[in-house]
Amino acid sequence: EKSILGKDKDALLKDLEIKLRRSEKEANAREDSLRHEVAELRKRWQESVRRADALSMDLQQSSAPLMRQLESTERQSRARSAAWAELESKLRSDLEENVIQNEQLRKERYDLDAELKQLNRSIQNKEVELTNAQTSITELNESLQNITVEYDNAMAELEKTKSEFSSLQSFT
């Protein structure tokens, strides 16, 4: 039973460590992917802003269709900015969730480590109790054997005495 508990404990620890490592790897991979995407979006946004600035300089020389085109580009830039802000908000939210989940996993691991230590102490105490019980059983078995030998000797002596008594009675 002790080895089964030990194996179960080891298996549980291994599973939890694997899950923790997997979660950390997944969180790191997602974070890297999101950072890369954010960097790409920033570059695109900056390019759009630069184009809008260039168009605004040419605006004085442009005609009405160019003005409409500039307004359209500005709307796109605002839409991209709004999309960027939304994406950034989502990324921050995801990151916060991952940090919270990581902290929860660390706390669970700490709790499991504490429980494991307590179980190990309990197992050690039970082993000491078992050793003491086995020693007591051995001592009781030895005492029982000694009493059995004494009993057998006493019974033999009784039989011998009865036999002698019967012999003496037959002479009288």
N, C-alpha and C positions, 0 to 999 in steps of 0.2 A: 504494500500500500504506500510505503514511503517512496519507493522508486516511481510509482505511478504519479504521485503528487509532484515529485521532482520533475518528471517528464512533462506533466501538464503545465507546471510552472514555467519550465524552459520553453515549451512550445508557445505559451501565451506571451512570454517576454519577446520571443523571436517574432511572433506575428505583430505585436505592437511596435517593435522597432522597425520592422519592414514597412508597416503602414505609415509610421512617422516619416521614415526616409522617403517613401513614395510621395507622401503629401508635400514634403519639403521640396523634392525635385519638381513636382508638378507646379507648385507655387512659384518656384524660381523660373521655370520655363515660361509660365504664363507672364510673369513679371517682365522677363527679358523680351518676350514677343510684344507685349504691350508697349514697352519702352521704345522698341524699334518702330512700331507703328506710329507712336506719338512723334518720334523724330521725323519720320517721313511726312506726316501730316503738317508738322511745323515748317518743313522745307517747302511743301506745296503752298502752304498759307503765305509764307514769306515771299515766294515767287509771285503769288497773286497780288499781294500788297505792292510789290515792286512794279508789277504791270499796271496796277491802278494808279500809282504815282506817276508813271510815265505817261499814261493817258491823260491825267489831270494837267500835266505840263503842256501837252499838245492841245488841250481843250480850247484855249484862246484862238487857236488857228483852225480848229475843227468846225465842222458844220453840225447841224441838228442831229443827223443820223449818228455821228460819232458821239455826240452827247448822250443819246439814248444807249449806245453801246457801253459807254462809261458807266452809266447808271446801272445797266445790267451787270456789269463786272463788279460793281460795288455791292449789289444785292447778292451776287454769288459769294463774294468775300464775306459778307455778313452771315450768309447761310453757312459757309464753311467755318466761320468763327463760332457760330452757334453750335454747329456739329462738333467742332473741336472742344468747346466748353462741355457739351454733353458727354463726349467721349472721355474727356479728362475727369469729369465727375464720376462716370461709371468706373473708370480705372481706379480712381481713388477709393471708391466704395468697395470694389473687388479687393484691392490691396488691404483695406481695413478689415474686411471679412477674413482674408487669409491670415492676417496678423492675429486676429482674435482666435481663429481656429488653431493656429500654431500655438498660441498661449494655452488654449484649452488642452491640446495634446500634451504640451509640456507638463501641465498640472496633472493630467491623468497619469502620465508616466511617473511623476513624482509620487502620486498617491499609490500607484501600483508598486513602486520601489519600496515605499514604506510598508505596504501590506506584505510584500515579499519578505522583508526583514522580520516583520512580526511573525509570519508563518515559519520562517527559519528558526527563530527563537523558540517557538512553540514545538517544532519538530525536535530541537535539541532537548527541550525539557521532557518531552515524551520519551526520547531515547534514554535519558537518564532514569526516568521512572521505569522503563522496560528493563533496563540493566539491573536496577534495584529489585524489581519483582522477580527476575530470573535468579538472582542471587538468593533471594528469600525462598524461592521454590526449591532450589538446590539444597539449601540448608534444611528445609522441612523434609525433603526426601531422605536426606542422610539421617535425620532424627527418626523418621518413620522406620528406616531400615534397622537402626539401632534398637528401637522399641520392639520391632518384630523379632529380632534375634533374641532379645531379653525374654520376650513372651515365649518363644519356642523353647528357650532354655528352662524357663520356669515350668512350662508344661511338661517337659521331659523330666524335670526334677520331681514334679507332682506325680507323674506316672511311676517313677522309680520309688517314691515314698509309698504310694498306694500298693505297689507290688510288694515292697518290704513289709508293709502293714498286713497285707493278706497272708504273707508267709508266716509272719509272727502269729497271726490268729489261727492259722492251721496247726501250729505247734501247741497251742493251748487248748 
